[in-house]
Amino acid sequence: MMRTLTRGSKKGFSLLELIVVLVLVALAAGIMMPSFSRGLRGLRLETSGRDLITRMRHARSQAIAKQKVFRVILKKEEDETVSDYYIFANEFEQEIRKFDFPEGVSVHSEKAEFPLRINFYANGRSSGALFTLKLETGREMKIWVDPITGFSRVLKEEADS
């Protein structure tokens, strides 16, 4: 028995139906993109802060293991087009490695002047520090380095709107 297709029973989609679906997908993407970009900027701030804390913990570990002073030096650029950065350095402030903050993330301190030197000593202690990483949107992450234990941690994250 052979099946025949009648005129109204064609399989598939018409060009008009495909265009309508593509327009709806484009509208949905246009509405969702600002949310994704805000989320990505916030993720840049959190990632930068966590990376910096990890590197300060590494500096503390190296100071204890090698019985030498190691430093993390935060540098703020006056030129807005250049990213702030920090370096991992030895006791003589010779750069071991340089790390740039991502675009839009800057470092600030109310009490200290830049460059901000955070020393990690052989006994596990540090010189201590309190500074803030800020995003151009106003969101910020305060980081505290305990002078007694030498450990770094996030104090708080805020979205100042």
Order of alpha helices (4+ residues) and beta strands (2+ residues): alpha-beta-beta-beta-beta-beta-beta-beta-beta
